[in-house]
Amino acid sequence: MRNLLINADKAMPEGGTIRICVENKRLDETYSLPLENGRYVKITIEDQGIGIPEEHLSKIFDPYFTTREKSSGLGLASVHSIIKNHDGYIGVESEIGVGTKFYIYLPAMEDKEMIGDEDQFMGVKGTVLVMDDELVVRDIFGEILNHLGYGVEFAKDGGEAIEIYEKAKDRGTPFDLVIMDLTIPGGVWEERRQ
């Protein structure tokens, strides 16, 4: 999601609105999507940006494909890979000068898969390390994880994340989970092997 929102923002240099819509969908044979029939969560992300040229639409999920300087070309490839690995689908529509819509379908959890009610999970305790170069992303993760009962520590780059992780391990209080940004512009992970 983050990569889609960053792209939407960059597609609107003069400003605009990004709309996010989430809805439940039941797919059957009347839908022409490469998905199994069943329940899905559909997420639509729509911007009012410059749009994607038609000749680029078939390439936007390819690794390293980019039309921008200082871009790795891995953002949308990562999004596509994550969604596909979760048995979902992502599609796109775009019109030059009007904007772009991304459609994401992810399988919905069936009721029988639920292992407890929401209150059961609110008391879960643990500590999470969140590494992201953007303060707003760290703040959002912090609010969500704190609300769920987790302690959270933050790092803005790989070097800082390794330092915080090692200190927690040395104290005998290792993290239960580490959430990391896939790419940090200009960031370099330090190699430390034991």
Contacts in CASP RR format, 6 or more apart in sequence:
PFRMAT RR
TARGET T0000
AUTHOR 0000-0000-0000
METHOD contacts of the structure
MODEL  1
MRNLLINADKAMPEGGTIRICVENKRLDETYSLPLENGRYVKITIEDQGI
GIPEEHLSKIFDPYFTTREKSSGLGLASVHSIIKNHDGYIGVESEIGVGT
KFYIYLPAMEDKEMIGDEDQFMGVKGTVLVMDDELVVRDIFGEILNHLGY
GVEFAKDGGEAIEIYEKAKDRGTPFDLVIMDLTIPGGVWEERRQ
1 43 0 8 1.000
1 45 0 8 1.000
1 79 0 8 1.000
2 137 0 8 1.000
2 181 0 8 1.000
3 75 0 8 1.000
3 76 0 8 1.000
3 78 0 8 1.000
3 79 0 8 1.000
4 45 0 8 1.000
4 76 0 8 1.000
4 79 0 8 1.000
4 102 0 8 1.000
5 18 0 8 1.000
5 45 0 8 1.000
7 75 0 8 1.000
7 76 0 8 1.000
8 18 0 8 1.000
8 45 0 8 1.000
8 47 0 8 1.000
8 49 0 8 1.000
8 100 0 8 1.000
9 18 0 8 1.000
9 47 0 8 1.000
10 68 0 8 1.000
11 47 0 8 1.000
11 49 0 8 1.000
11 50 0 8 1.000
11 51 0 8 1.000
11 99 0 8 1.000
11 100 0 8 1.000
12 18 0 8 1.000
12 47 0 8 1.000
12 48 0 8 1.000
12 49 0 8 1.000
12 50 0 8 1.000
13 50 0 8 1.000
15 48 0 8 1.000
16 47 0 8 1.000
16 48 0 8 1.000
16 49 0 8 1.000
17 47 0 8 1.000
17 48 0 8 1.000
18 45 0 8 1.000
18 46 0 8 1.000
18 47 0 8 1.000
19 44 0 8 1.000
19 45 0 8 1.000
19 46 0 8 1.000
19 47 0 8 1.000
20 43 0 8 1.000
20 44 0 8 1.000
20 45 0 8 1.000
20 46 0 8 1.000
21 42 0 8 1.000
21 43 0 8 1.000
21 44 0 8 1.000
21 46 0 8 1.000
22 41 0 8 1.000
22 42 0 8 1.000
22 43 0 8 1.000
22 44 0 8 1.000
23 41 0 8 1.000
23 42 0 8 1.000
23 44 0 8 1.000
24 39 0 8 1.000
24 40 0 8 1.000
24 41 0 8 1.000
24 42 0 8 1.000
24 108 0 8 1.000
25 39 0 8 1.000
25 40 0 8 1.000
25 41 0 8 1.000
25 42 0 8 1.000
25 105 0 8 1.000
26 38 0 8 1.000
26 39 0 8 1.000
26 40 0 8 1.000
27 33 0 8 1.000
27 35 0 8 1.000
27 36 0 8 1.000
27 37 0 8 1.000
27 38 0 8 1.000
27 39 0 8 1.000
27 40 0 8 1.000
27 105 0 8 1.000
28 37 0 8 1.000
28 38 0 8 1.000
29 37 0 8 1.000
33 89 0 8 1.000
33 105 0 8 1.000
34 89 0 8 1.000
35 87 0 8 1.000
35 88 0 8 1.000
35 89 0 8 1.000
35 105 0 8 1.000
36 87 0 8 1.000
38 107 0 8 1.000
38 108 0 8 1.000
39 107 0 8 1.000
39 108 0 8 1.000
39 110 0 8 1.000
40 88 0 8 1.000
40 105 0 8 1.000
40 106 0 8 1.000
40 107 0 8 1.000
40 108 0 8 1.000
41 105 0 8 1.000
41 106 0 8 1.000
41 107 0 8 1.000
41 108 0 8 1.000
42 103 0 8 1.000
42 104 0 8 1.000
42 105 0 8 1.000
43 103 0 8 1.000
43 104 0 8 1.000
43 105 0 8 1.000
43 106 0 8 1.000
44 101 0 8 1.000
44 102 0 8 1.000
44 103 0 8 1.000
44 104 0 8 1.000
45 101 0 8 1.000
45 102 0 8 1.000
45 104 0 8 1.000
46 99 0 8 1.000
46 100 0 8 1.000
46 101 0 8 1.000
46 102 0 8 1.000
47 99 0 8 1.000
47 100 0 8 1.000
48 98 0 8 1.000
48 99 0 8 1.000
49 97 0 8 1.000
49 98 0 8 1.000
49 99 0 8 1.000
49 100 0 8 1.000
50 96 0 8 1.000
50 97 0 8 1.000
50 99 0 8 1.000
51 94 0 8 1.000
51 95 0 8 1.000
51 96 0 8 1.000
51 97 0 8 1.000
51 98 0 8 1.000
51 99 0 8 1.000
51 100 0 8 1.000
52 60 0 8 1.000
52 92 0 8 1.000
52 94 0 8 1.000
52 96 0 8 1.000
52 100 0 8 1.000
53 96 0 8 1.000
54 94 0 8 1.000
56 65 0 8 1.000
56 67 0 8 1.000
57 92 0 8 1.000
57 94 0 8 1.000
59 65 0 8 1.000
60 76 0 8 1.000
60 92 0 8 1.000
61 76 0 8 1.000
61 77 0 8 1.000
61 79 0 8 1.000
61 80 0 8 1.000
61 90 0 8 1.000
62 77 0 8 1.000
63 73 0 8 1.000
63 74 0 8 1.000
63 77 0 8 1.000
64 72 0 8 1.000
64 73 0 8 1.000
64 74 0 8 1.000
64 77 0 8 1.000
65 73 0 8 1.000
65 76 0 8 1.000
65 77 0 8 1.000
66 72 0 8 1.000
66 73 0 8 1.000
70 185 0 8 1.000
72 183 0 8 1.000
74 182 0 8 1.000
74 183 0 8 1.000
75 182 0 8 1.000
75 183 0 8 1.000
78 182 0 8 1.000
79 90 0 8 1.000
80 90 0 8 1.000
83 89 0 8 1.000
83 90 0 8 1.000
83 104 0 8 1.000
83 106 0 8 1.000
84 90 0 8 1.000
86 106 0 8 1.000
86 107 0 8 1.000
87 106 0 8 1.000
87 107 0 8 1.000
88 104 0 8 1.000
88 105 0 8 1.000
88 106 0 8 1.000
88 107 0 8 1.000
89 103 0 8 1.000
89 104 0 8 1.000
89 105 0 8 1.000
90 102 0 8 1.000
90 103 0 8 1.000
90 104 0 8 1.000
90 105 0 8 1.000
91 102 0 8 1.000
91 103 0 8 1.000
91 104 0 8 1.000
92 100 0 8 1.000
92 101 0 8 1.000
92 102 0 8 1.000
92 103 0 8 1.000
93 100 0 8 1.000
93 101 0 8 1.000
93 103 0 8 1.000
94 100 0 8 1.000
94 101 0 8 1.000
121 148 0 8 1.000
122 148 0 8 1.000
122 149 0 8 1.000
123 148 0 8 1.000
123 149 0 8 1.000
124 148 0 8 1.000
124 149 0 8 1.000
124 150 0 8 1.000
125 149 0 8 1.000
125 150 0 8 1.000
125 151 0 8 1.000
126 149 0 8 1.000
126 150 0 8 1.000
126 151 0 8 1.000
126 176 0 8 1.000
126 177 0 8 1.000
127 150 0 8 1.000
127 151 0 8 1.000
127 152 0 8 1.000
127 153 0 8 1.000
127 168 0 8 1.000
127 173 0 8 1.000
127 175 0 8 1.000
127 176 0 8 1.000
127 177 0 8 1.000
128 141 0 8 1.000
128 145 0 8 1.000
128 150 0 8 1.000
128 151 0 8 1.000
128 152 0 8 1.000
128 153 0 8 1.000
128 175 0 8 1.000
128 176 0 8 1.000
128 177 0 8 1.000
128 178 0 8 1.000
128 179 0 8 1.000
129 152 0 8 1.000
129 153 0 8 1.000
129 154 0 8 1.000
129 155 0 8 1.000
129 161 0 8 1.000
129 164 0 8 1.000
129 165 0 8 1.000
129 168 0 8 1.000
129 175 0 8 1.000
129 177 0 8 1.000
129 178 0 8 1.000
129 179 0 8 1.000
130 138 0 8 1.000
130 141 0 8 1.000
130 142 0 8 1.000
130 145 0 8 1.000
130 152 0 8 1.000
130 153 0 8 1.000
130 154 0 8 1.000
130 155 0 8 1.000
130 178 0 8 1.000
130 179 0 8 1.000
131 154 0 8 1.000
131 155 0 8 1.000
131 156 0 8 1.000
131 157 0 8 1.000
131 158 0 8 1.000
131 160 0 8 1.000
131 161 0 8 1.000
131 178 0 8 1.000
131 179 0 8 1.000
131 180 0 8 1.000
131 181 0 8 1.000
132 138 0 8 1.000
132 141 0 8 1.000
132 154 0 8 1.000
132 156 0 8 1.000
132 179 0 8 1.000
132 180 0 8 1.000
132 181 0 8 1.000
132 184 0 8 1.000
133 156 0 8 1.000
133 157 0 8 1.000
133 181 0 8 1.000
133 184 0 8 1.000
133 185 0 8 1.000
133 187 0 8 1.000
134 181 0 8 1.000
135 156 0 8 1.000
137 181 0 8 1.000
138 154 0 8 1.000
138 156 0 8 1.000
141 152 0 8 1.000
141 179 0 8 1.000
142 152 0 8 1.000
142 154 0 8 1.000
145 151 0 8 1.000
145 152 0 8 1.000
146 152 0 8 1.000
150 176 0 8 1.000
153 164 0 8 1.000
153 168 0 8 1.000
153 175 0 8 1.000
155 161 0 8 1.000
155 163 0 8 1.000
155 164 0 8 1.000
157 184 0 8 1.000
157 187 0 8 1.000
158 180 0 8 1.000
158 184 0 8 1.000
158 187 0 8 1.000
158 188 0 8 1.000
158 189 0 8 1.000
158 190 0 8 1.000
159 189 0 8 1.000
159 190 0 8 1.000
161 178 0 8 1.000
161 180 0 8 1.000
162 189 0 8 1.000
162 190 0 8 1.000
162 192 0 8 1.000
165 174 0 8 1.000
165 175 0 8 1.000
165 178 0 8 1.000
168 174 0 8 1.000
168 175 0 8 1.000
END
